[in-house]
Amino acid sequence: MQTASIFQNITYHEKHPKMDLLLETESSKEYRLAFAKGQYLKEHKTAASIIVEIIDGCIDFGIKGSKTTLTKGMLVALEPETPHDLFAVTESIVRLSVIKQPK
């Protein structure tokens, strides 16, 4: 059994979002991203399926040029290789679940 807290030891970078690995299992990786207001995570894509959860704050979530505002408690799921970007409208905490592919 592993445990972690999404709310403990939160730190922010001055210029870019801070990403911390919280847990890793055979099937997933769980990250916390801490965004200061106005920080931007440029468009990127992942090789795995992901689930993004807004723990606190407000994020403009972009997919293929379309923006959706996500607030506390909202989730979004993306298939592999889906280009996306994030902009922190307010100071925000985001949980990222990366689903590992079976070996």
OpenMM code with the backbone's topology and positions (N, CA, C; nanometers):
from openmm import Vec3, app, unit

residues = "MET GLN THR ALA SER ILE PHE GLN ASN ILE THR TYR HIS GLU LYS HIS PRO LYS MET ASP LEU LEU LEU GLU THR GLU SER SER LYS GLU TYR ARG LEU ALA PHE ALA LYS GLY GLN TYR LEU LYS GLU HIS LYS THR ALA ALA SER ILE ILE VAL GLU ILE ILE ASP GLY CYS ILE ASP PHE GLY ILE LYS GLY SER LYS THR THR LEU THR LYS GLY MET LEU VAL ALA LEU GLU PRO GLU THR PRO HIS ASP LEU PHE ALA VAL THR GLU SER ILE VAL ARG LEU SER VAL ILE LYS GLN PRO LYS".split()
positions = [
    Vec3(0.0846, -0.1187, 0.0000),
    Vec3(0.0000, 0.0000, 0.0000),
    Vec3(0.0885, 0.1242, 0.0000),
    Vec3(0.0484, 0.2214, -0.0776),
    Vec3(0.1170, 0.3506, -0.0814),
    Vec3(0.0166, 0.4585, -0.0406),
    Vec3(0.0668, 0.5632, 0.0214),
    Vec3(-0.0187, 0.6782, 0.0533),
    Vec3(0.0529, 0.8068, 0.0136),
    Vec3(-0.0269, 0.9081, -0.0132),
    Vec3(0.0257, 1.0405, -0.0462),
    Vec3(-0.0846, 1.1415, -0.0185),
    Vec3(-0.0470, 1.2662, -0.0044),
    Vec3(-0.1440, 1.3738, 0.0140),
    Vec3(-0.1266, 1.4770, -0.0959),
    Vec3(-0.2347, 1.5083, -0.1597),
    Vec3(-0.2300, 1.6106, -0.2643),
    Vec3(-0.2165, 1.7502, -0.2036),
    Vec3(-0.2482, 1.7642, -0.0738),
    Vec3(-0.2485, 1.8951, -0.0092),
    Vec3(-0.1241, 1.9252, 0.0744),
    Vec3(-0.0381, 1.8269, 0.0987),
    Vec3(0.0811, 1.8504, 0.1803),
    Vec3(0.1999, 1.8889, 0.0929),
    Vec3(0.2841, 1.9744, 0.1470),
    Vec3(0.4109, 2.0127, 0.0838),
    Vec3(0.3948, 2.0715, -0.0560),
    Vec3(0.2924, 2.1531, -0.0750),
    Vec3(0.2712, 2.2186, -0.2040),
    Vec3(0.3704, 2.3333, -0.2185),
    Vec3(0.4415, 2.3336, -0.3304),
    Vec3(0.5312, 2.4442, -0.3621),
    Vec3(0.5012, 2.4910, -0.5037),
    Vec3(0.5347, 2.6160, -0.5300),
    Vec3(0.5110, 2.6761, -0.6610),
    Vec3(0.6430, 2.7240, -0.7183),
    Vec3(0.6571, 2.7124, -0.8498),
    Vec3(0.7690, 2.7732, -0.9194),
    Vec3(0.7276, 2.9142, -0.9588),
    Vec3(0.8225, 3.0019, -0.9661),
    Vec3(0.7943, 3.1401, -1.0023),
    Vec3(0.7524, 3.1539, -1.1485),
    Vec3(0.8142, 3.0761, -1.2369),
    Vec3(0.7934, 3.0969, -1.3802),
    Vec3(0.7090, 2.9908, -1.4499),
    Vec3(0.6967, 2.8718, -1.3922),
    Vec3(0.6227, 2.7651, -1.4598),
    Vec3(0.5556, 2.6747, -1.3568),
    Vec3(0.4563, 2.5952, -1.3995),
    Vec3(0.3891, 2.5059, -1.3047),
    Vec3(0.4870, 2.4071, -1.2418),
    Vec3(0.4615, 2.3705, -1.1177),
    Vec3(0.5444, 2.2746, -1.0429),
    Vec3(0.4762, 2.1391, -1.0479),
    Vec3(0.5486, 2.0372, -1.0940),
    Vec3(0.4936, 1.9030, -1.1079),
    Vec3(0.5637, 1.8087, -1.0125),
    Vec3(0.4845, 1.7386, -0.9291),
    Vec3(0.5393, 1.6437, -0.8322),
    Vec3(0.4754, 1.5072, -0.8531),
    Vec3(0.5572, 1.4022, -0.8607),
    Vec3(0.5070, 1.2655, -0.8641),
    Vec3(0.4639, 1.2288, -0.7226),
    Vec3(0.3361, 1.1915, -0.7064),
    Vec3(0.2842, 1.1552, -0.5745),
    Vec3(0.2898, 1.0045, -0.5514),
    Vec3(0.2477, 0.9273, -0.6511),
    Vec3(0.2433, 0.7817, -0.6404),
    Vec3(0.2718, 0.7191, -0.7758),
    Vec3(0.3299, 0.6003, -0.7718),
    Vec3(0.3449, 0.5223, -0.8946),
    Vec3(0.3161, 0.3767, -0.8636),
    Vec3(0.2289, 0.3175, -0.9460),
    Vec3(0.1949, 0.1759, -0.9340),
    Vec3(0.2248, 0.1082, -1.0677),
    Vec3(0.1957, -0.0191, -1.0764),
    Vec3(0.2150, -0.0906, -1.2025),
    Vec3(0.1239, -0.0366, -1.3122),
    Vec3(0.0092, 0.0199, -1.2742),
    Vec3(-0.0890, 0.0614, -1.3745),
    Vec3(-0.1023, 0.2119, -1.3938),
    Vec3(-0.0474, 0.2925, -1.3019),
    Vec3(-0.0641, 0.4380, -1.3176),
    Vec3(0.0448, 0.5164, -1.2457),
    Vec3(0.0517, 0.6439, -1.2831),
    Vec3(0.1325, 0.7431, -1.2121),
    Vec3(0.0386, 0.8561, -1.1751),
    Vec3(0.0519, 0.9076, -1.0533),
    Vec3(-0.0318, 1.0164, -1.0039),
    Vec3(0.0565, 1.1369, -0.9744),
    Vec3(0.0255, 1.2484, -1.0398),
    Vec3(0.1036, 1.3714, -1.0243),
    Vec3(0.0175, 1.4833, -0.9675),
    Vec3(0.0838, 1.5779, -0.9025),
    Vec3(0.0210, 1.7041, -0.8627),
    Vec3(0.0914, 1.8149, -0.9392),
    Vec3(0.0118, 1.9016, -1.0006),
    Vec3(0.0652, 2.0205, -1.0658),
    Vec3(0.0152, 2.1411, -0.9887),
    Vec3(0.1075, 2.2263, -0.9467),
    Vec3(0.0734, 2.3488, -0.8740),
    Vec3(0.0990, 2.4671, -0.9667),
    Vec3(-0.0084, 2.5385, -0.9992),
    Vec3(-0.0019, 2.6536, -1.0888),
    Vec3(-0.0216, 2.7821, -1.0104),
    Vec3(0.0680, 2.8766, -1.0244),
    Vec3(0.0420, 3.0122, -0.9774),
    Vec3(-0.0503, 3.0775, -1.0809),
    Vec3(-0.1252, 3.1760, -1.0390),
    Vec3(-0.2148, 3.2461, -1.1310),
    Vec3(-0.1361, 3.2962, -1.2525),
    Vec3(-0.1909, 3.2684, -1.3728),
    Vec3(-0.1303, 3.3160, -1.4954),
    Vec3(-0.0270, 3.2233, -1.5577),
    Vec3(0.0084, 3.1150, -1.4893),
    Vec3(0.1067, 3.0236, -1.5473),
    Vec3(0.0438, 2.9403, -1.6585),
    Vec3(0.1277, 2.9029, -1.7547),
    Vec3(0.0816, 2.8347, -1.8750),
    Vec3(0.1663, 2.7104, -1.8995),
    Vec3(0.1001, 2.6011, -1.9290),
    Vec3(0.1679, 2.4792, -1.9701),
    Vec3(0.1392, 2.4629, -2.1183),
    Vec3(0.2420, 2.4874, -2.2000),
    Vec3(0.2235, 2.4939, -2.3451),
    Vec3(0.1707, 2.3619, -2.4014),
    Vec3(0.1207, 2.3708, -2.5233),
    Vec3(0.0623, 2.2533, -2.5876),
    Vec3(0.1621, 2.1378, -2.5916),
    Vec3(0.1118, 2.0215, -2.5553),
    Vec3(0.1923, 1.9001, -2.5529),
    Vec3(0.0978, 1.7810, -2.5674),
    Vec3(0.1525, 1.6619, -2.5771),
    Vec3(0.0712, 1.5415, -2.5803),
    Vec3(0.1445, 1.4317, -2.5061),
    Vec3(0.0707, 1.3294, -2.4656),
    Vec3(0.1295, 1.2185, -2.3917),
    Vec3(0.1097, 1.0892, -2.4701),
    Vec3(0.1974, 0.9946, -2.4468),
    Vec3(0.1870, 0.8650, -2.5129),
    Vec3(0.0802, 0.7770, -2.4487),
    Vec3(0.0348, 0.8135, -2.3286),
    Vec3(-0.0623, 0.7339, -2.2535),
    Vec3(-0.1950, 0.8085, -2.2407),
    Vec3(-0.2988, 0.7348, -2.2051),
    Vec3(-0.4259, 0.7974, -2.1685),
    Vec3(-0.4064, 0.8697, -2.0360),
    Vec3(-0.4747, 0.9845, -2.0201),
    Vec3(-0.4639, 1.0607, -1.8953),
    Vec3(-0.6010, 1.1041, -1.8470),
    Vec3(-0.6083, 1.1312, -1.7169),
    Vec3(-0.7243, 1.1947, -1.6551),
    Vec3(-0.6720, 1.3142, -1.5772),
    Vec3(-0.7323, 1.4298, -1.6000),
    Vec3(-0.6936, 1.5537, -1.5334),
    Vec3(-0.8089, 1.5949, -1.4424),
    Vec3(-0.7794, 1.6204, -1.3147),
    Vec3(-0.8804, 1.6632, -1.2182),
    Vec3(-0.8380, 1.7968, -1.1578),
    Vec3(-0.9301, 1.8910, -1.1549),
    Vec3(-0.9033, 2.0197, -1.0912),
    Vec3(-0.9355, 2.0046, -0.9431),
    Vec3(-0.8336, 2.0060, -0.8600),
    Vec3(-0.8504, 1.9919, -0.7150),
    Vec3(-0.8921, 2.1249, -0.6543),
    Vec3(-0.8338, 2.2328, -0.7049),
    Vec3(-0.8669, 2.3662, -0.6561),
    Vec3(-0.8309, 2.4663, -0.7647),
    Vec3(-0.9083, 2.5739, -0.7741),
    Vec3(-0.8778, 2.6799, -0.8685),
    Vec3(-0.9577, 2.6714, -0.9970),
    Vec3(-0.9028, 2.7323, -1.1018),
    Vec3(-0.9705, 2.7434, -1.2308),
    Vec3(-0.8655, 2.7380, -1.3413),
    Vec3(-0.8851, 2.6471, -1.4363),
    Vec3(-0.7915, 2.6241, -1.5462),
    Vec3(-0.8656, 2.6374, -1.6790),
    Vec3(-0.8067, 2.7113, -1.7731),
    Vec3(-0.8534, 2.7084, -1.9119),
    Vec3(-0.7791, 2.5945, -1.9783),
    Vec3(-0.8534, 2.4930, -2.0199),
    Vec3(-0.7971, 2.3712, -2.0762),
    Vec3(-0.8196, 2.3726, -2.2261),
    Vec3(-0.7114, 2.3711, -2.3024),
    Vec3(-0.7214, 2.3776, -2.4475),
    Vec3(-0.6993, 2.2435, -2.5130),
    Vec3(-0.7864, 2.2112, -2.6090),
    Vec3(-0.7725, 2.0906, -2.6897),
    Vec3(-0.7953, 2.1297, -2.8342),
    Vec3(-0.6926, 2.1132, -2.9161),
    Vec3(-0.7018, 2.1404, -3.0592),
    Vec3(-0.7589, 2.2797, -3.0876),
    Vec3(-0.7129, 2.3798, -3.0132),
    Vec3(-0.7536, 2.5177, -3.0359),
    Vec3(-0.8826, 2.5595, -2.9682),
    Vec3(-0.9534, 2.4682, -2.9048),
    Vec3(-1.0778, 2.4991, -2.8345),
    Vec3(-1.0512, 2.5024, -2.6841),
    Vec3(-1.0971, 2.6071, -2.6153),
    Vec3(-1.0736, 2.6217, -2.4714),
    Vec3(-1.2001, 2.5878, -2.3925),
    Vec3(-1.1817, 2.5167, -2.2816),
    Vec3(-1.2884, 2.4859, -2.1874),
    Vec3(-1.2407, 2.5284, -2.0497),
    Vec3(-1.3231, 2.6009, -1.9761),
    Vec3(-1.2880, 2.6414, -1.8407),
    Vec3(-1.3281, 2.5305, -1.7443),
    Vec3(-1.2286, 2.4817, -1.6706),
    Vec3(-1.2501, 2.3766, -1.5712),
    Vec3(-1.2316, 2.4357, -1.4323),
    Vec3(-1.3228, 2.4038, -1.3419),
    Vec3(-1.3160, 2.4528, -1.2045),
    Vec3(-1.3106, 2.3355, -1.1069),
    Vec3(-1.2925, 2.3676, -0.9817),
    Vec3(-1.2769, 2.2685, -0.8750),
    Vec3(-1.3753, 2.1534, -0.8899),
    Vec3(-1.3202, 2.0319, -0.8894),
    Vec3(-1.4022, 1.9120, -0.8957),
    Vec3(-1.4252, 1.8570, -1.0354),
    Vec3(-1.3915, 1.9332, -1.1377),
    Vec3(-1.4139, 1.8868, -1.2748),
    Vec3(-1.2993, 1.7970, -1.3204),
    Vec3(-1.3330, 1.7026, -1.4091),
    Vec3(-1.2355, 1.6091, -1.4645),
    Vec3(-1.2458, 1.6091, -1.6156),
    Vec3(-1.1344, 1.5740, -1.6801),
    Vec3(-1.1314, 1.5549, -1.8248),
    Vec3(-1.0434, 1.4336, -1.8530),
    Vec3(-1.0863, 1.3504, -1.9473),
    Vec3(-1.0088, 1.2332, -1.9873),
    Vec3(-0.9636, 1.2518, -2.1315),
    Vec3(-0.8383, 1.2174, -2.1590),
    Vec3(-0.7833, 1.2293, -2.2934),
    Vec3(-0.7193, 1.0985, -2.3366),
    Vec3(-0.7383, 1.0675, -2.4633),
    Vec3(-0.6735, 0.9519, -2.5236),
    Vec3(-0.5274, 0.9872, -2.5547),
    Vec3(-0.4428, 0.8875, -2.5751),
    Vec3(-0.3030, 0.9152, -2.6076),
    Vec3(-0.2899, 1.0048, -2.7308),
    Vec3(-0.1824, 1.0819, -2.7313),
    Vec3(-0.1448, 1.1677, -2.8448),
    Vec3(-0.2432, 1.2813, -2.8735),
    Vec3(-0.3242, 1.3209, -2.7750),
    Vec3(-0.4169, 1.4334, -2.7910),
    Vec3(-0.3471, 1.5621, -2.7484),
    Vec3(-0.3227, 1.6552, -2.8402),
    Vec3(-0.2578, 1.7820, -2.8034),
    Vec3(-0.3472, 1.8629, -2.7078),
    Vec3(-0.2861, 1.9153, -2.6016),
    Vec3(-0.3621, 1.9950, -2.5044),
    Vec3(-0.2683, 2.0932, -2.4350),
    Vec3(-0.3275, 2.1997, -2.3773),
    Vec3(-0.2520, 2.2995, -2.3014),
    Vec3(-0.3361, 2.3443, -2.1836),
    Vec3(-0.2704, 2.4038, -2.0826),
    Vec3(-0.3387, 2.4495, -1.9624),
    Vec3(-0.2934, 2.5905, -1.9275),
    Vec3(-0.3901, 2.6751, -1.8884),
    Vec3(-0.3615, 2.8107, -1.8422),
    Vec3(-0.4340, 2.8316, -1.7094),
    Vec3(-0.3599, 2.8746, -1.6074),
    Vec3(-0.4182, 2.8955, -1.4745),
    Vec3(-0.4847, 3.0326, -1.4651),
    Vec3(-0.6169, 3.0329, -1.4642),
    Vec3(-0.6938, 3.1563, -1.4464),
    Vec3(-0.6748, 3.2084, -1.3043),
    Vec3(-0.6674, 3.1147, -1.2095),
    Vec3(-0.6395, 3.1460, -1.0691),
    Vec3(-0.5307, 3.0501, -1.0207),
    Vec3(-0.4770, 3.0733, -0.9017),
    Vec3(-0.3869, 2.9755, -0.8413),
    Vec3(-0.4618, 2.8426, -0.8382),
    Vec3(-0.3989, 2.7352, -0.8841),
    Vec3(-0.4707, 2.6089, -0.9014),
    Vec3(-0.3849, 2.4882, -0.8657),
    Vec3(-0.4529, 2.3830, -0.8205),
    Vec3(-0.3917, 2.2531, -0.7960),
    Vec3(-0.4615, 2.1532, -0.8875),
    Vec3(-0.3820, 2.0795, -0.9640),
    Vec3(-0.4346, 1.9851, -1.0623),
    Vec3(-0.3758, 1.8471, -1.0341),
    Vec3(-0.4613, 1.7462, -1.0395),
    Vec3(-0.4161, 1.6065, -1.0292),
    Vec3(-0.4125, 1.5484, -1.1692),
    Vec3(-0.3013, 1.4852, -1.2030),
    Vec3(-0.2846, 1.4203, -1.3313),
    Vec3(-0.2640, 1.2713, -1.3081),
    Vec3(-0.3520, 1.1907, -1.3671),
    Vec3(-0.3393, 1.0449, -1.3618),
    Vec3(-0.2960, 0.9975, -1.5002),
    Vec3(-0.1819, 0.9300, -1.5053),
    Vec3(-0.1305, 0.8755, -1.6307),
    Vec3(-0.1512, 0.7248, -1.6258),
    Vec3(-0.2275, 0.6738, -1.7222),
    Vec3(-0.2592, 0.5312, -1.7248),
    Vec3(-0.1516, 0.4577, -1.8055),
    Vec3(-0.0804, 0.3687, -1.7398),
    Vec3(0.0254, 0.2945, -1.8071),
    Vec3(-0.0343, 0.1865, -1.8978),
    Vec3(0.0318, 0.1622, -2.0088),
    Vec3(-0.0096, 0.0571, -2.1007),
    Vec3(0.0372, -0.0777, -2.0469),
    Vec3(-0.0456, -0.1811, -2.0613),
    Vec3(-0.0008, -0.3140, -2.0156),
    Vec3(0.1237, -0.3578, -2.0915),
    Vec3(0.2109, -0.4295, -2.0231),
    Vec3(0.3355, -0.4752, -2.0853),
    Vec3(0.3125, -0.6047, -2.1604),
] * unit.nanometer
topology = app.Topology()
chain = topology.addChain("A")
for resn in residues:
    res = topology.addResidue(resn, chain)
    for name in ("N", "CA", "C"):
        topology.addAtom(name, app.Element.getBySymbol(name[0]), res)
